[in-house]
Amino acid sequence: MSYQKLLYETRNNVALITLNRPDKLNAFDDDLSFELIDVLNHAEKDAAVRCVLLTGAGRGFCAGQDLQSRAVTQETPHLGDSIRKRYMPIILKLCTMEKPVVCAVNGVAAGAGASIAFACDYRIAADTASFIQSFIKIGLIPDSGACFLLPRLIGQGRAMELMMTGRKMESEEALQMGLVHDVVTCENLMKHAVAFAETLAQGPTQAYGLLKRAVYNAQSMDLESYLSYEADLQEIAGCSPDFAEGVAAFMEKRPARFKGKIEE
């Protein structure tokens, strides 16, 4: 597949998506937004893809919205429409795609760029990475799901402080807060992230998807409703070939060889 502002390749059941506007720290203009929506939809539908790895080219992961692209007009921007058309589909797809999504944060993740990292299932950061909720500095609220996702990742108090001050959080602090799962040197980031993504890509893909459903839906359910929903999801998982293979591997004391096939 060919895109103008991102790179896409698949290998060993991993889809590697690289935001590719390095001269703009991979900030989003309209083209990049819609290309990312398209490529995520493609990766979701491709049965050969069992894990998605998202990163950025150059020294930044994503600086959020390209404000220069907005400054070319004197008209009052309709930010609500922009969010609904451009960022909402990205965040929803990352959170609901029934495949693991790993984010390799190679540099600054600011504004919507940080929100996209928050929406991924697993975050690995370079020691040069940082996170900035910069919206407040231009008189906006954090968008692209930040007010929903960040408090759930690090707690409401810490999230409010970061969002109200707009200060930069370096990778080590992000690790201490539990926002990222690993911090590695910039030179080793992609090697580490690819190896982890390839491990997930050999896992029980359908179970990963059901797990994501359980986690996100649990946030809006009471306990009894969730337990019933959980039972329904486990019924689906229990009918999958990967469950049969997992049990057989356990009994035979060998590593499981999951196929990752999704049974409807």
Residue pairs with C-beta under 8 A, 6 or more apart in sequence:
1 8
1 39
1 42
3 20
3 35
3 38
3 39
4 31
4 35
5 19
5 20
5 21
5 29
5 31
5 32
5 35
6 17
6 18
6 19
6 20
6 32
6 35
6 36
6 39
7 16
7 17
7 18
7 20
7 57
8 15
8 16
8 17
8 18
8 39
8 42
9 15
9 16
10 16
10 46
10 48
10 49
12 198
12 201
13 48
13 49
13 50
13 51
13 198
13 201
13 202
13 260
14 49
14 50
14 51
14 52
14 53
14 194
14 197
14 198
14 201
15 43
15 46
15 49
15 51
15 52
15 53
16 53
16 55
16 194
16 197
17 36
17 39
17 40
17 43
17 52
17 53
17 54
17 55
18 54
18 55
18 56
18 57
19 26
19 32
19 36
19 54
19 55
19 56
19 57
19 61
19 62
20 26
20 56
20 57
21 27
21 29
21 32
21 57
21 66
22 56
22 57
22 58
22 59
22 60
23 58
24 63
24 66
25 56
25 58
25 59
25 60
25 62
25 63
25 107
25 108
25 110
26 32
26 56
26 57
26 58
26 60
26 61
26 62
26 63
26 113
27 62
27 63
27 64
27 65
27 66
27 67
27 113
28 62
28 64
28 65
28 66
28 86
28 87
28 112
28 113
29 66
29 69
30 69
30 86
33 86
33 87
33 90
34 86
36 90
37 86
37 89
37 90
37 93
40 52
40 90
40 93
40 94
40 97
41 93
43 49
43 52
43 97
43 99
44 93
44 97
44 98
44 99
47 261
47 262
49 99
50 99
50 100
50 200
50 201
50 202
50 203
50 205
50 260
51 99
51 100
51 101
51 102
51 197
51 198
51 200
51 201
52 97
52 99
52 100
52 101
52 102
52 197
53 101
53 102
53 103
53 104
53 193
53 194
53 197
54 101
54 102
54 103
54 104
54 116
54 120
55 61
55 103
55 104
55 105
55 106
55 189
55 190
55 193
56 62
56 105
56 106
56 107
56 113
58 106
58 107
59 106
59 107
59 128
60 106
60 107
60 108
60 109
60 113
61 103
61 104
61 105
61 106
61 107
61 108
61 109
61 113
61 117
61 129
62 108
62 109
62 110
62 112
62 113
62 114
62 116
62 117
63 108
63 110
63 111
63 113
64 110
64 111
64 112
64 113
64 114
64 134
65 111
65 112
67 138
70 77
79 140
79 143
83 143
83 144
87 112
87 115
87 143
87 144
87 145
88 144
90 116
90 119
90 144
91 115
91 116
91 119
91 144
91 145
94 101
94 116
94 119
94 120
95 119
95 145
95 212
95 216
96 212
96 213
96 216
97 209
97 212
98 205
98 206
98 208
98 209
98 210
98 212
98 213
98 262
99 205
99 208
99 209
100 121
100 122
100 197
100 200
100 201
100 203
100 208
101 119
101 120
101 121
101 122
102 120
102 121
102 122
102 123
102 124
102 193
102 196
102 197
102 200
103 116
103 117
103 120
103 122
103 123
103 124
104 124
104 126
104 189
104 190
104 193
105 117
105 123
105 124
105 125
105 126
105 129
105 131
105 171
105 180
106 126
106 128
106 129
106 186
106 189
106 190
107 126
107 128
107 129
107 130
108 129
108 130
108 131
108 132
109 116
109 117
109 129
109 130
109 131
109 132
110 131
110 132
110 133
110 134
111 132
111 133
111 134
111 135
111 142
111 144
112 143
112 144
114 131
114 132
114 133
114 146
115 142
115 143
115 144
115 145
115 146
115 149
116 144
117 123
117 131
118 145
118 146
118 149
118 150
118 153
118 179
119 144
119 145
119 149
121 212
122 181
122 196
122 200
123 179
123 180
123 181
124 180
124 181
124 182
124 183
124 184
124 189
124 192
124 193
124 196
125 171
125 174
125 175
125 180
125 182
125 183
125 184
125 189
126 171
126 183
126 184
126 185
126 186
126 189
127 171
127 172
127 183
127 184
127 185
127 186
128 171
128 186
129 170
129 171
129 174
129 180
129 183
130 168
130 169
130 170
130 171
131 162
131 168
131 169
131 174
131 179
132 166
132 167
132 168
132 169
133 142
133 146
133 150
133 162
133 163
133 166
134 166
135 141
135 142
135 143
135 146
135 163
135 166
136 142
136 163
136 164
136 165
136 166
137 166
141 147
142 150
142 163
146 163
147 159
147 163
150 159
150 162
150 163
151 159
151 160
152 219
153 159
153 178
153 179
154 177
154 178
154 179
158 177
162 169
169 177
169 179
171 180
171 183
172 183
174 180
174 183
175 181
175 182
175 183
182 192
184 192
200 208
201 260
202 258
202 260
203 258
203 260
204 240
204 242
204 243
204 246
204 256
204 258
204 260
205 242
205 258
205 260
205 261
205 262
206 236
206 237
206 240
206 242
206 260
206 261
206 262
206 263
207 237
207 240
207 242
207 243
209 262
210 233
210 234
210 236
210 237
213 233
214 229
214 230
214 233
217 226
217 229
218 226
218 229
221 229
236 263
237 243
239 263
240 261
240 262
240 263
241 259
241 261
241 263
242 256
242 258
242 259
242 260
242 261
245 256
245 257
245 258
245 259
246 256
246 258
249 255
249 256
249 257
250 256
